[in-house]
Amino acid sequence: MLPASTHAPVLLDEPALYAVLVGEATVRVGQATHTVAERNGLYVAAGETVHVDPRPGSVVIPVPAVGVRAASHSSVTIRDEEWPGLLHAFTASLGHLDGPGAPVEVHGGAAEGLAAPTPPRSPELRALADALIAHPSSDIATWLAETAPGWSRRTAQRRFVAETGLTISAWLRRARVHRAAQHLAEARDLEWIAHLVGYQSVAGFIRAFADEAGMTPGQWRSARMNSNAASARLVFRDASTEHGQRTWTRVNGAHVAVWAAMGEATLWVRGKALTLSEGEAAIIPAGMPNALEIPEGSLLIPVGFRSGVTGGLGVTTHAATLGPLGSLISGETGIETVASMLAAYTSIGAVDVHPDRGFAAVLAGSALQDDDSDDALLASFASFCSKAPDVETAIAARHLGCGERTLHRIVADKTGETLAAWRRLSRMTGARNRLGEGARPSEISRDLGYAHLPAFSRAFREVHGASPASLNVPNLLFSRGAWGRWAPTPRVSARNASDTISS
């Protein structure tokens, strides 16, 4: 029996859309409570504190990083043909796709409130933020010298982004607009509000307000007063069915199950291709170099994972059949698989579904090559390296109970790569994941044991075709807040790596 849902409220660092595919969910945003019915969604702006409580049997798709073109608390009626786009946007936020994701924007809706930006956590930056709010037209450098003496503006900017997700100027603009909205609701004069929140002209204030709220101050005040304002609508700026995509070549520390929900996809494992027809699914074994090609019009979704320490798995020789996403609208198969995926990757998507259900279904329906002790050792080694990427091979071998030469042989036999090439791909898989958690290249380089940043950048470029500074990996860490999960993957240094394999 699964435990009852006990999700704590989370402070959103980015806007999110909570879309209810099946059932109903109560979404509390600040002091307001919303009941979101089936085939509807609720848009919540960054800076809001949100608590999502799905009813038993409900399926909720939390889509983070939604474009800001509506006021917070806007309701959305979701059409049948829009669900694949929302699923694509969710899976893109998992960080496995190469290239741009599928940005979703919410346009229109009632202006029920504009959220304040997330406050900084450190005392110095909190004092800076308070000073800038109290004196919005003052120079940032002046107050930085007062609240954080000895800090450079560059240091303050970097730490401010890490703590709030916004630059200082973007944070201040959002804080000004939030304060302005409070006075707009009180029917204050527009010019008076503009000067109060630090703008020299009404025109500049209107532009800044429209950029943040998606409507002018006058439109916002009218919408605020109109309790019967129309529902917002979804706009997909880059629909998943209009272009092909691929995953970046990687070595996973876990076994991962993937599902061709729409169209077909090609899974490459150790240079060999397995074509997944629509509705089919397969398992990517931990430790095996892999990539996926997703043609135009197709949608591939990860549906679950298991740690490599749970044992070895052979390569899929015959895919499992889960049914296509098309049945999402007309039947239960697609809904059950989507619920399994959400249970594996979120805490609020399907609270009464076991997080291993999707992976177990794919494993039960697949035909795999016979696995042996070498497969299990490779999977454990991959899991070990993903947690302690800078660990020396000799130390890993000793902890795994084998010789270093044994690891060289197993990696070569099972993956077709030398151990050095495999370790580089494994490290760079972790490095790209860290970029998706907001880590800086210099920090990643140091954690991976590189003596100099240029050496790390060269290794990264060999695997990913671009330097870590130029790849422009989106920060996916804040997505976990929208999903009900905050903590990034734990990182372990070589000094205490011997304790990680059993975790």
C-alpha positions as CSV (number, residue, x, y, z in Angstrom):
1,M,0.0,0.0,0.0
2,L,1.3,3.4,-1.0
3,P,1.5,6.1,1.7
4,A,-1.0,9.0,1.6
5,S,0.1,12.1,-0.2
6,T,1.8,14.6,2.1
7,H,3.3,17.1,-0.3
8,A,4.7,20.3,1.3
9,P,4.1,23.7,-0.4
10,V,6.9,24.8,-2.7
11,L,8.1,28.2,-3.7
12,L,8.2,28.3,-7.5
13,D,11.4,29.8,-9.0
14,E,9.8,29.7,-12.5
15,P,6.3,29.8,-13.8
16,A,4.4,26.5,-14.1
17,L,1.2,25.1,-15.6
18,Y,-0.6,22.3,-13.6
19,A,-2.7,20.4,-16.2
20,V,-5.2,17.8,-15.0
21,L,-5.6,15.0,-17.5
22,V,-7.8,12.8,-15.4
23,G,-9.7,13.5,-12.2
24,E,-9.4,16.7,-10.1
25,A,-6.8,18.5,-8.1
26,T,-6.8,21.2,-5.4
27,V,-4.1,23.8,-6.1
28,R,-3.5,26.3,-3.3
29,V,-1.5,29.4,-4.4
30,G,-0.7,31.6,-1.5
31,Q,-4.0,32.2,0.3
32,A,-6.2,31.3,-2.7
33,T,-7.5,27.8,-3.3
34,H,-8.4,26.6,-6.8
35,T,-10.2,23.4,-7.8
36,V,-8.8,22.3,-11.2
37,A,-11.1,19.9,-13.1
38,E,-10.3,17.2,-15.7
39,R,-8.9,18.6,-19.0
40,N,-8.2,22.0,-17.4
41,G,-5.1,23.6,-16.0
42,L,-3.9,26.4,-13.7
43,Y,-1.1,28.8,-14.6
44,V,1.0,29.9,-11.6
45,A,3.7,32.6,-11.9
46,A,7.2,32.4,-10.5
47,G,7.5,33.6,-6.9
48,E,4.2,32.0,-5.8
49,T,4.0,29.4,-3.1
50,V,2.0,26.5,-4.4
51,H,0.6,23.3,-3.0
52,V,-0.9,20.7,-5.3
53,D,-3.1,18.0,-3.9
54,P,-4.5,15.6,-6.6
55,R,-7.5,13.4,-5.8
56,P,-6.9,9.6,-5.8
57,G,-6.8,8.3,-9.3
58,S,-6.0,11.7,-10.8
59,V,-3.3,12.5,-13.3
60,V,-1.6,15.9,-13.2
61,I,1.1,17.0,-15.6
62,P,3.3,19.7,-14.0
63,V,4.9,21.7,-16.9
64,P,7.6,24.0,-15.6
65,A,9.1,27.1,-17.4
66,V,5.9,28.1,-19.0
67,G,6.2,31.3,-21.0
68,V,4.9,34.4,-19.1
69,R,2.1,35.8,-21.1
70,A,-0.7,35.7,-18.5
71,A,-1.4,36.7,-15.0
72,S,-0.9,34.2,-12.2
73,H,-3.9,32.0,-11.3
74,S,-5.1,32.0,-14.9
75,S,-7.2,29.0,-15.7
76,V,-6.8,27.1,-19.0
77,T,-9.2,24.8,-20.8
78,I,-7.0,22.2,-22.6
79,R,-8.1,20.7,-25.9
80,D,-7.5,17.1,-26.8
81,E,-5.0,17.9,-29.5
82,E,-2.9,20.0,-27.0
83,W,-2.0,17.1,-24.6
84,P,0.8,15.7,-26.7
85,G,2.5,19.2,-26.7
86,L,2.2,19.4,-22.9
87,L,3.7,15.9,-22.6
88,H,6.6,16.9,-24.9
89,A,7.2,20.1,-22.8
90,F,7.3,18.0,-19.6
91,T,9.7,15.4,-21.1
92,A,11.9,18.2,-22.4
93,S,12.2,19.5,-18.9
94,L,13.8,16.2,-17.9
95,G,16.9,17.3,-19.8
96,H,17.5,14.3,-22.0
97,L,16.8,16.0,-25.4
98,D,19.5,17.7,-27.5
99,G,18.6,21.1,-28.7
100,P,15.6,23.3,-27.8
101,G,12.6,21.9,-26.0
102,A,9.0,22.7,-26.5
103,P,8.2,26.1,-25.0
104,V,4.6,26.6,-23.9
105,E,3.0,29.9,-23.3
106,V,-0.2,30.8,-21.6
107,H,-1.9,33.9,-23.1
108,G,-4.8,35.9,-21.6
109,G,-6.8,35.0,-18.6
110,A,-8.0,36.9,-15.5
111,A,-5.6,39.0,-13.6
112,E,-6.0,37.6,-10.1
113,G,-2.6,38.6,-8.9
114,L,1.0,39.1,-9.8
115,A,3.5,37.2,-7.7
116,A,6.5,38.7,-5.9
117,P,9.9,37.4,-7.1
118,T,11.7,34.8,-5.0
119,P,13.6,36.5,-2.3
120,P,17.4,35.8,-1.9
121,R,18.4,33.4,0.9
122,S,21.8,34.9,2.0
123,P,21.7,37.8,4.5
124,E,23.8,40.1,2.3
125,L,21.6,39.7,-0.8
126,R,18.4,39.8,1.2
127,A,19.5,43.2,2.6
128,L,20.4,44.4,-0.9
129,A,16.9,43.3,-2.2
130,D,15.2,45.1,0.7
131,A,17.2,48.2,0.1
132,L,16.4,48.2,-3.6
133,I,12.7,47.7,-3.0
134,A,12.7,50.6,-0.5
135,H,14.7,52.8,-2.8
136,P,13.8,51.5,-6.3
137,S,15.3,54.4,-8.3
138,S,18.7,54.2,-6.5
139,D,21.9,52.8,-8.1
140,I,22.5,49.1,-7.4
141,A,26.3,49.7,-6.8
142,T,25.6,52.2,-4.0
143,W,23.5,49.7,-2.0
144,L,25.8,46.8,-2.8
145,A,28.7,48.6,-1.1
146,E,26.4,49.3,1.9
147,T,24.9,45.8,2.3
148,A,27.7,43.5,1.1
149,P,31.0,45.4,1.5
150,G,33.9,43.8,-0.4
151,W,31.6,42.0,-2.9
152,S,32.1,42.8,-6.6
153,R,29.1,43.4,-8.7
154,R,29.9,40.3,-10.7
155,T,30.0,38.1,-7.6
156,A,26.7,39.6,-6.4
157,Q,25.1,39.1,-9.8
158,R,26.2,35.4,-9.9
159,R,25.0,34.6,-6.4
160,F,21.8,36.5,-7.0
161,V,21.0,34.4,-10.0
162,A,21.9,31.2,-8.1
163,E,19.5,32.1,-5.3
164,T,16.6,33.6,-7.1
165,G,16.8,32.5,-10.8
166,L,16.9,36.1,-11.9
167,T,19.5,38.8,-12.4
168,I,19.4,41.7,-10.0
169,S,17.8,44.0,-12.6
170,A,15.2,41.4,-13.6
171,W,14.4,40.7,-10.0
172,L,14.0,44.4,-9.2
173,R,11.7,44.9,-12.3
174,R,9.5,42.0,-11.1
175,A,9.4,43.4,-7.6
176,R,8.4,46.8,-8.9
177,V,5.6,45.4,-11.0
178,H,4.3,43.3,-8.1
179,R,4.2,46.4,-5.9
180,A,2.6,48.4,-8.7
181,A,-0.2,45.7,-9.2
182,Q,-1.2,46.1,-5.5
183,H,-1.7,49.8,-6.1
184,L,-3.5,49.3,-9.4
185,A,-6.0,47.1,-7.5
186,E,-6.6,50.1,-5.3
187,A,-7.5,52.3,-8.3
188,R,-4.5,54.6,-7.8
189,D,-3.4,57.0,-10.5
190,L,-1.1,55.5,-13.1
191,E,1.5,58.3,-13.0
192,W,1.6,58.2,-9.2
193,I,2.2,54.5,-9.2
194,A,4.9,54.7,-11.9
195,H,7.0,57.2,-9.8
196,L,6.3,55.4,-6.6
197,V,7.9,52.2,-7.8
198,G,10.9,53.9,-9.4
199,Y,10.1,54.7,-13.0
200,Q,10.9,58.1,-14.4
201,S,8.1,58.0,-17.0
202,V,4.7,56.4,-17.4
203,A,5.7,55.0,-20.8
204,G,8.7,53.1,-19.3
205,F,6.5,51.8,-16.5
206,I,3.8,50.5,-19.0
207,R,6.5,48.7,-21.0
208,A,8.0,47.0,-18.0
209,F,4.6,46.1,-16.6
210,A,3.5,44.6,-20.0
211,D,6.7,42.6,-20.2
212,E,6.1,41.0,-16.8
213,A,2.3,40.7,-16.8
214,G,1.5,40.1,-20.5
215,M,-0.8,43.0,-20.5
216,T,-0.7,46.8,-19.9
217,P,-1.5,48.2,-16.4
218,G,-4.9,49.4,-17.7
219,Q,-5.7,46.0,-19.2
220,W,-4.6,44.3,-16.0
221,R,-6.8,46.5,-13.9
222,S,-9.8,45.9,-16.2
223,A,-9.3,42.2,-16.1
224,R,-8.9,42.3,-12.3
225,M,-12.2,44.0,-12.0
226,N,-14.0,41.6,-14.4
227,S,-14.6,38.4,-12.4
228,N,-16.0,36.7,-15.6
229,A,-12.8,37.1,-17.6
230,A,-12.3,34.4,-20.2
231,S,-10.0,31.4,-19.7
232,A,-6.5,31.7,-20.9
233,R,-5.2,29.7,-23.9
234,L,-2.1,27.7,-24.7
235,V,0.4,28.7,-27.4
236,F,3.1,26.2,-28.5
237,R,5.9,28.2,-30.0
238,D,7.8,25.0,-31.2
239,A,5.4,22.1,-31.3
240,S,7.0,18.6,-31.0
241,T,5.4,17.3,-34.1
242,E,7.1,19.9,-36.4
243,H,10.7,18.8,-36.1
244,G,12.8,15.8,-35.3
245,Q,14.9,15.6,-32.2
246,R,17.5,13.3,-30.6
247,T,19.0,12.6,-27.2
248,W,22.7,13.4,-26.7
249,T,25.0,10.4,-26.6
250,R,25.4,9.4,-23.0
251,V,26.1,6.6,-20.4
252,N,23.4,6.3,-17.8
253,G,24.0,5.3,-14.2
254,A,20.5,3.7,-14.2
255,H,18.5,1.4,-16.4
256,V,15.9,3.7,-18.2
257,A,12.6,2.6,-19.9
258,V,11.5,4.7,-22.9
259,W,8.2,4.6,-24.8
260,A,7.5,5.7,-28.4
261,A,4.2,7.4,-27.6
262,M,3.6,8.9,-31.1
263,G,5.3,7.7,-34.3
264,E,8.5,5.7,-34.1
265,A,11.9,6.3,-32.7
266,T,15.3,4.6,-33.1
267,L,17.3,3.5,-30.1
268,W,21.1,3.2,-30.6
269,V,22.9,1.0,-28.0
270,R,26.6,0.2,-28.7
271,G,26.1,1.4,-32.3
272,K,23.3,-1.1,-33.0
273,A,19.8,0.2,-33.8
274,L,16.5,-0.9,-32.5
275,T,13.4,0.7,-34.1
276,L,10.5,1.3,-31.8
277,S,7.2,1.4,-33.6
278,E,4.4,3.6,-32.2
279,G,3.3,2.2,-28.8
280,E,6.4,0.1,-28.3
281,A,8.9,0.6,-25.4
282,A,12.4,-0.7,-24.6
283,I,15.0,-0.5,-21.8
284,I,18.3,1.2,-22.1
285,P,20.8,-0.8,-19.8
286,A,22.9,1.2,-17.3
287,G,26.5,1.7,-18.5
288,M,25.8,1.2,-22.2
289,P,26.6,4.2,-24.5
290,N,23.3,5.1,-26.1
291,A,21.3,7.7,-28.1
292,L,17.8,8.1,-29.4
293,E,16.7,9.6,-32.7
294,I,13.1,10.9,-32.8
295,P,11.8,11.8,-36.3
296,E,9.5,14.6,-37.2
297,G,6.0,13.9,-35.9
298,S,7.1,11.5,-33.2
299,L,7.1,11.8,-29.4
300,L,9.3,9.6,-27.2
301,I,8.8,9.6,-23.4
302,P,10.9,8.1,-20.6
303,V,8.5,6.1,-18.4
304,G,10.7,5.0,-15.5
305,F,14.2,3.9,-14.3
306,R,16.0,1.6,-11.9
307,S,19.4,2.1,-10.3
308,G,22.2,0.1,-11.8
309,V,22.9,-1.5,-8.4
310,T,19.7,-3.5,-8.7
311,G,21.4,-5.8,-11.2
312,G,22.4,-6.2,-14.8
313,L,20.1,-6.2,-17.8
314,G,20.8,-7.4,-21.4
315,V,20.1,-5.3,-24.4
316,T,16.5,-5.3,-25.7
317,T,16.0,-7.7,-28.6
318,H,12.2,-7.4,-28.8
319,A,10.3,-4.3,-27.6
320,A,7.4,-4.3,-25.2
321,T,4.0,-3.1,-26.4
322,L,2.4,-0.5,-24.2
323,G,0.0,1.0,-26.8
324,P,0.1,4.4,-28.4
325,L,-0.6,7.8,-26.9
326,G,-3.6,8.1,-29.2
327,S,-5.5,5.9,-26.7
328,L,-4.9,8.7,-24.2
329,I,-8.1,10.3,-25.5
330,S,-10.2,7.2,-26.2
331,G,-9.0,4.6,-23.8
332,E,-7.0,3.7,-20.7
333,T,-3.7,2.4,-22.0
334,G,-2.1,5.7,-22.8
335,I,-3.4,7.3,-19.6
336,E,-1.9,4.4,-17.5
337,T,1.5,4.8,-19.1
338,V,1.5,8.6,-18.7
339,A,0.6,8.1,-15.0
340,S,3.4,5.7,-14.6
341,M,5.9,8.2,-16.1
342,L,4.6,11.0,-13.8
343,A,4.9,8.8,-10.8
344,A,8.5,8.0,-11.6
345,Y,9.6,11.6,-12.2
346,T,7.3,13.7,-10.0
347,S,5.8,13.7,-6.5
348,I,2.4,15.1,-7.6
349,G,1.6,13.7,-11.0
350,A,0.1,10.4,-10.0
351,V,0.3,10.0,-6.2
352,D,-1.4,6.6,-5.9
353,V,0.8,4.9,-8.6
354,H,4.0,3.1,-7.7
355,P,7.0,4.9,-9.2
356,D,8.4,1.6,-10.6
357,R,5.2,0.6,-12.4
358,G,6.2,1.9,-15.8
359,F,9.6,0.4,-15.7
360,A,8.2,-3.0,-14.5
361,A,5.7,-3.0,-17.4
362,V,8.4,-2.4,-20.0
363,L,10.7,-5.0,-18.4
364,A,7.9,-7.7,-18.3
365,G,6.9,-7.1,-21.9
366,S,10.4,-7.0,-23.4
367,A,12.8,-9.7,-24.7
368,L,16.3,-9.1,-23.5
369,Q,19.6,-10.7,-24.2
370,D,20.6,-13.0,-21.4
371,D,22.5,-11.1,-18.8
372,D,25.4,-12.4,-16.8
373,S,27.6,-11.3,-13.9
374,D,29.5,-9.0,-16.3
375,D,26.3,-7.1,-17.0
376,A,25.6,-6.7,-13.3
377,L,29.2,-5.5,-12.7
378,L,29.0,-3.0,-15.5
379,A,25.7,-1.6,-14.2
380,S,27.0,-1.3,-10.7
381,F,30.2,0.4,-12.1
382,A,28.1,2.9,-14.1
383,S,25.9,3.7,-11.0
384,F,29.1,4.1,-8.9
385,C,30.7,6.4,-11.4
386,S,27.6,8.6,-11.8
387,K,27.7,9.3,-8.1
388,A,31.5,9.7,-7.8
389,P,32.7,10.7,-11.2
390,D,36.2,11.6,-10.1
391,V,36.8,8.2,-8.3
392,E,39.9,6.4,-9.5
393,T,39.2,3.1,-11.4
394,A,41.4,1.2,-8.9
395,I,39.3,2.4,-6.0
396,A,36.0,1.5,-7.8
397,A,37.3,-1.9,-8.7
398,R,38.3,-2.6,-5.1
399,H,34.9,-1.6,-3.8
400,L,33.2,-3.7,-6.5
401,G,35.2,-6.7,-5.4
402,C,37.1,-7.2,-8.7
403,G,40.4,-6.3,-10.2
404,E,41.1,-3.2,-12.4
405,R,41.9,-5.4,-15.3
406,T,38.5,-7.0,-15.0
407,L,36.8,-3.7,-15.4
408,H,38.9,-2.9,-18.5
409,R,37.8,-6.3,-20.0
410,I,34.1,-5.9,-19.1
411,V,33.8,-2.4,-20.4
412,A,35.5,-3.4,-23.7
413,D,33.5,-6.5,-24.1
414,K,30.1,-5.1,-23.3
415,T,30.3,-1.5,-24.7
416,G,32.9,-1.7,-27.4
417,E,34.8,1.2,-25.8
418,T,38.1,1.4,-24.0
419,L,37.8,2.1,-20.3
420,A,39.3,5.5,-20.8
421,A,36.8,6.5,-23.5
422,W,33.9,5.0,-21.5
423,R,35.0,6.9,-18.4
424,R,35.2,10.2,-20.4
425,L,31.7,9.6,-21.8
426,S,30.4,8.8,-18.3
427,R,32.0,11.9,-16.8
428,M,30.7,14.2,-19.6
429,T,27.2,12.7,-19.1
430,G,27.4,13.8,-15.5
431,A,28.9,17.1,-16.5
432,R,26.0,17.9,-18.8
433,N,23.5,16.9,-16.1
434,R,25.3,19.3,-13.7
435,L,25.0,22.1,-16.2
436,G,21.2,21.4,-16.2
437,E,21.3,21.9,-12.4
438,G,22.8,25.4,-12.8
439,A,26.4,24.5,-11.9
440,R,29.2,26.6,-13.5
441,P,31.8,24.9,-15.7
442,S,34.6,25.8,-13.3
443,E,32.7,24.1,-10.4
444,I,32.1,21.0,-12.5
445,S,35.7,20.8,-13.7
446,R,36.9,20.9,-10.1
447,D,34.4,18.3,-8.9
448,L,35.4,15.9,-11.7
449,G,39.1,16.2,-10.7
450,Y,40.4,18.2,-13.6
451,A,43.4,20.3,-12.7
452,H,42.6,23.0,-15.2
453,L,39.3,24.2,-16.8
454,P,40.7,24.1,-20.4
455,A,41.3,20.3,-20.0
456,F,37.8,19.8,-18.9
457,S,36.4,21.9,-21.7
458,R,38.4,19.9,-24.3
459,A,37.0,16.6,-22.9
460,F,33.5,18.1,-22.9
461,R,33.8,19.3,-26.5
462,E,35.0,15.9,-27.7
463,V,31.8,14.3,-26.4
464,H,29.2,17.0,-26.9
465,G,30.7,18.9,-29.9
466,A,30.7,22.3,-28.0
467,S,32.3,23.8,-24.9
468,P,30.3,23.7,-21.6
469,A,30.2,27.6,-21.7
470,S,28.7,27.7,-25.2
471,L,26.3,24.8,-25.2
472,N,23.6,26.8,-23.5
473,V,22.0,24.0,-21.4
474,P,18.9,25.3,-19.7
475,N,18.9,25.2,-15.9
476,L,16.5,22.4,-15.1
477,L,17.0,22.5,-11.3
478,F,14.0,24.7,-10.7
479,S,11.8,22.2,-12.6
480,R,11.9,19.9,-9.5
481,G,10.1,22.6,-7.6
482,A,7.2,22.5,-10.0
483,W,7.2,18.7,-9.8
484,G,7.3,18.6,-6.0
485,R,11.0,17.6,-5.9
486,W,13.8,20.0,-5.0
487,A,17.0,18.1,-4.3
488,P,19.5,17.7,-7.1
489,T,21.3,14.4,-7.6
490,P,23.8,13.9,-4.7
491,R,27.4,14.3,-5.6
492,V,30.1,12.2,-3.9
493,S,33.8,12.9,-3.8
494,A,36.4,10.2,-4.3
495,R,37.3,10.4,-0.6
496,N,33.9,8.9,0.6
497,A,33.0,7.1,-2.7
498,S,33.2,3.7,-0.9
499,D,29.9,4.5,0.9
500,T,27.9,5.3,-2.2
501,I,27.4,2.0,-3.9
502,S,24.9,0.7,-1.4
503,S,22.8,3.9,-1.5
